[in-house]
Amino acid sequence: MPARPASATPTLSRRRLLHVTALGTGVAVGGTALSSLLSATPALAGTSSADFVPADLDLHLLRRATYGPTPNLLNQIRSAGRDAWLDRQLAPASIDDSFCDELIAQRYPHLSWSIDQAWNNLEGDWSLMMDLGQAAIARAAWSKRQLFEVMADFWSNHLNVTNPFDGGWWCRHDYDKRVIRKHALGRFHDMLVASATHPAMMLYLNNAESTKDSPNENYGRELLELHTVGVDGGYSEEDMRRSTLVMTGFGMNWDNGHFVYEPTAHYTGQVQVMGWGAANNRAGKGYDVGLSYLAYLARHPATAQRIAVKLCQRFVADDPPQSLVDKLAATYLAQDTAIVPVLRKLFRSPEFAASIGQKIRRPMEDTVATLRILGVKPDLDGTNGIQGLYWMIQDLAHAPMAWSPPNGYPDEADAWRSAAGTLGRWNMHMSIAAHWWPDDLVRPPLRDLMPATDPKTHGDLVDALSKRLVFRTMSAAHRDAVLGFLGRSADDPVDRRSEALGWRLPYLVALILDSPYHEVR
Amino acid sequence: MTRSTTKHGPAGAAMKPCACPDLQSAMSRRSFLKRTAGAGLVAGIASQGMFTRLAFAGTPYDGDVLVILSLRGGMDGLNAIVPVADPDYPLWRPNVGIPVNHPGLYQLDSMFGMHPAMASLQPFWESGAFGVVQAVGMAQPNRSHFQAMEEMERAAPGTSVRTGWIDRVLGLREAGTSFQGVQMGSSLAASAFLGNSPELAMWSVDSFGLDAAGDDDDERARWDGALRALHTGAPDVLAAPTSTTLDALQTTASLRAAGYVPEHGAVYPSDSRLGDALQDVSRLIKADVGLQVAAIDYGDWDMHSDMGTVDGGWMVDHLTELSGAMAAFGTDLGPALNDVSLVSLTEFGRRVQENGSGGVDHGFGQSVLMLGGGLRGGQVHGAWPGLAEDDLVDGDVDGVNDYRWVLAEVLEKRCRASSVSTVFPGVGSERLGLANVKP
């Protein structure tokens, strides 16, 4: 066994590390030819995650705005330029996504069902919710509207309605369609209203049971704490109780499974929450009072800050620079809660450019990036393979939309570090690379990862595979570690019988994907 | 169990739709390690030996190993620890109730008899290692599986605390080994582990392995070396869990190689994930890998229909497996049971009155089972509110004995907990006298 290297465990705190990283990272100018990028000389191993990813803004944008770069995607952004590529991603309808659309339509046809169809046909069966979770993985892996899918996931977590959940069998898929996906690149105000008037949210946070006589504070509290102004948004417990009263009557029609505003459940009388108030003296007008309250919350400066922070944590860094947060919050308010201008500002900011290497892939992102870099395709027919991916990602504790508390999956690397999770990722890389499972997916031969001309030496082989999988060569020390794994030195020749090109190749691929070069986003 | 939801109206919790999905998988949830406090320490010691504890700055933990058995789905306590002397019991349950004069009932005290299917626990009752707490509840009745579990495992009602109580227990102590908190029998840790302290979730000791290396020691060493080397220079957030994982893999590989045979004539139930998990916990305890808290899920208690009778069926099967596994665990540990406290929890007990489908619906007050050498077994603890109609809460046993009192006392007397108010904010000082102070 190769000697264990002397411990180089960083002693800097993570926060400090990130500062060092931000200051110390040289950022390459985009537009570098692919060939020259990929022939970059190996860098020394450093102590920051930025040392593991190419200092290349095109790749940086791809790692953050998609579920994982591919050589094809890199060619696209190289030829189009970052701004044009981003503009297209921010206008997803302009992207032909027929492959993925047809895949979803064929494999998960019931996802197109209306609430009425599901209510009348499913009889409590959870199949539609399971379909929804699987379709989310398929879309992440194979949609060309990558940024849209990333944002759909973002909002699914921000306005979390756990999938599956008790009572969502007929409406959770519709929540995804008519609340999240419909408004994912629209206006937050519209999405908030859509969530507050959807049976899934009303059931999930118990507002459907909340009445003037017996208020249930679950939704009234989370509306403030999670959906809008945040726990430090400046509201009191009394505000929270009134928030609950304002929203009484927003509920659920048990005759047909739809949202309904029920005046008899609505509290009437003067209400005041933070800086908003209403006479609220007619139960029949309570719906409008609720909408007025939601409009206030959506445009509250604390909501703008909260959403800006969360977007930065998604796309920039776990501890995002306040300068950027402030700029995004201001844009959000100035643009009347429109999302696209905020994202455009974010991705074009110097803070974003300086954030290379500051995010770590979470388990689902890691799994999907693995599929994408290996060119894995869906099942030829049926859904066994995609279903297998769902279970695989669920075992990694990151099944889409499945986070059970209402606050959504954490988006900080610290929250995901665990031994079981680490081992799970290693086993996942191995299983996908070796095509052990889910073996119904279509995985191209791993030999296709090699350049047209076989490498001459094991050193060349490791370099070529690194470039293909993580878009750069490894540091000398890490390259040596991989060569040690192969039991070869760099100059040892490669021929057709070399095990590194034969039975050992899937293991070698998995090892490279286990490394920080792949884990850093 | 069907995945059906009724379309009944929302006229209160009793009518809430209960989809009751596969609770085992849907409800045991992931845990997130906010900060691997001990991981930096762990990195350097892998070569010191497989079972070596870390050298701590402070004192190593020497309290009881706490084993939490989560009976997911809502276990019916009334048909397990049967209130045979309560005149209302047979009236509420004319069909699914246990006949109060059934010869197989084991009389625990003047009120309660133990279901015949739990006979394997009788010796532990007699030796004082097995005990029961009746009518256990939480601050607010909650008849949703999902929310009740979450509230129970958060264990901080009326606060915005989002961590789990086991995490807060571990947080009271010096950082331990990667085996300090273990969820056994699942790849996902329960939400009680949610928070800063690291824990390990594994299906089993034998399956916690690197698939790429299989059982080949040379291959495992090859991967160990390469993975450590590839994470040299990596940020702590990647490097630390890599070390922890590889260390744990060394330990599980050694445990696998050593094999395991239960001692003292213990026979775990065959074909039982619960039995397997308890056996693995016993294995970790004896191997002295630094285990402090172990959690195991044993689900499928959601017996809305066809729960069976005293002579057989779903409930009998489940009680037999549960009792047999607990008894085997106690036997296997032998004298080591003096340093172990096992406590069962379920998200709620069942409705007192049987329903029309030969089952019982979601309720409130539950029965807690306890096994440990330092616990005051041979007794039914806790006030009993009775089953008269006026004594029920919305038709359920009143959970007058807060489950946090049970856990707090075990933590204080057995697990060296200095400050249970950190673990259970606002728990107060009420205790049930169910444990002896650990010397």
Interface residues (C-beta under 8 A of the other chain):
Chain A: M1 P2 A3 R4 P5 S7 A8 T9 P10 R14 L17 A45 G46 T47 S48 S49 D51 F52 W119 E123 G124 D125 W126 P164 F165 D166 G167 W169 A208 E209 E225 V231 G251 M252 W254 G257 I360 Q394 D395 A397 H398 S404 P405 N407 P410 A413 D414 A415 W416 R417 S418 A419 A420 G421 T422 L423 G424 W426 N427 M430 S431 W436 S475 A477 H478 D480 A481 V482 G484 F485 G487 Y507 A510 L511 D514 S515 P516 E519 V520
Chain B: T2 R3 S4 T5 T6 K7 H8 G9 P10 G12 K16 P17 C18 A19 C20 P21 S25 A26 R29 R30 S31 F32 L33 K34 R35 T36 A39 G40 A43 G44 A46 S47 S144 H145 F146 E150 S160 R162 S178 S187 L188 A189 S191 P198 E199 L200 A201 M202 F208 L210 D211 A212 D218 A221 R222 W223 D224 G225 A226 L227 R228 A229 L230 H231 T232 G233 A234 P235 D236 V237 L238 A239 A240 P241 T242 S243 T244 T245 A248 L249
